């Protein structure tokens, strides 16, 4: 059987919980986490390496300062080879003095307000420490050199170059991580969309199947997931293959159902057609026998009357079944302009003769109300609705038929003031052989096909029938398109 695939127009806005968004978010999150961890680790490693290099330089500077101290009357920083910012301080208790090399390479005295935390440090030989000098000198790496007469000689190198280098490195890391995340999100979204493309086709196929009319008639599901998206190579492809297999089974089931319905429909039509002749014969023989009533006992007269009445009722049932079978088979009626108001007036006249104990009324039938349809079928719709109200309501109940027509539709309302229809009965009221609840009084038997015939005929006219009911007010509404 040929198959087809459906592509739905447009693309819906993605749900926050969609699989695609979860995959992209998860992938980008992992890339971002990995990039941040790598960036932090790189910054820490580079910072530690730079500090180690500065410590080596600090040890070398301390060695040279120690050599200078061994030469009397010599200021250690006056010797060439010391970097800008190098500090040498003498700490004697709470008194701190010293000098540093400024940005111009000149030797400057370390003022008392610049010594910062030099006083509060417990110095250990060979153990460099971090110290802050005030008045804009910033953070230093300091190392004790020697002790002379109880005074601690300390040398320090500035950390400003390292801090600037780390700041530039961190900025570069932030920019690179941002670019990696953006690029990862773009590539990830493309890869996920490519990977889930078969899932999109599966969704489109399933959505298209849900829009197919599957409730009645011949149903053939020609929609399938394309073969390239329904393979065993991936999990998504396996889902597509499983969906195609399921659609094959469903299609076979619908085919079997339709064939069974067709057989049943033909059987009902053939049986109904064949039953008309013997029923007519039974009724005829009953009427013929009743003509010799003087020679028959009262019991036999009653039996013949029952035979005649039941043959009439069964003939009506057969005619209803035959009509339903014909409508199910063709579903089409020959349509022509019909005066619905005249049909309602005629049906109401017949209903009054049949049940004068009911109060019959009409509105909107004084003038012609034209619709396109089959006159005989529409007459049966009105008759069945009025008969339903008559059969299922007690004597004295008011029944009103009302016609309303506008530019879009023609509506027929049949309203009665009976006891109403229970909610549990409304769901199956239009099914074949369905009967209303016993709370609606019944004066005679019914076949249970009247409302089913109404719905079938109305649908064949392109209309619909609906029901609203409560105690004291039940309304059947039939809507025909203009």
Secondary structure as UniProt FT lines:
FT   TURN            16..17
FT   HELIX           19..69
FT   TURN            72..73
FT   HELIX           76..78
FT   TURN            80..81
FT   TURN            84..85
FT   STRAND          87..92
FT   TURN            93..94
FT   STRAND          95..101
FT   TURN            103..104
FT   STRAND          107..109
FT   HELIX           112..114
FT   HELIX           116..118
FT   TURN            119..120
FT   TURN            125..126
FT   STRAND          129..133
FT   TURN            134..137
FT   STRAND          138..148
FT   TURN            149..150
FT   STRAND          151..158
FT   HELIX           160..195
FT   HELIX           197..210
FT   HELIX           227..229
FT   HELIX           235..290
FT   TURN            291..292
FT   HELIX           293..295
FT   HELIX           298..330
FT   STRAND          336..339
FT   HELIX           340..354
FT   TURN            356..357
FT   STRAND          359..363
FT   STRAND          370..373
FT   HELIX           375..391
FT   TURN            395..396
FT   STRAND          398..405
FT   STRAND          409..416
FT   HELIX           423..426
FT   TURN            427..430
FT   TURN            432..433
FT   TURN            438..439
FT   HELIX           450..460
FT   TURN            461..462
FT   STRAND          464..470
FT   TURN            471..472
FT   STRAND          473..481
//
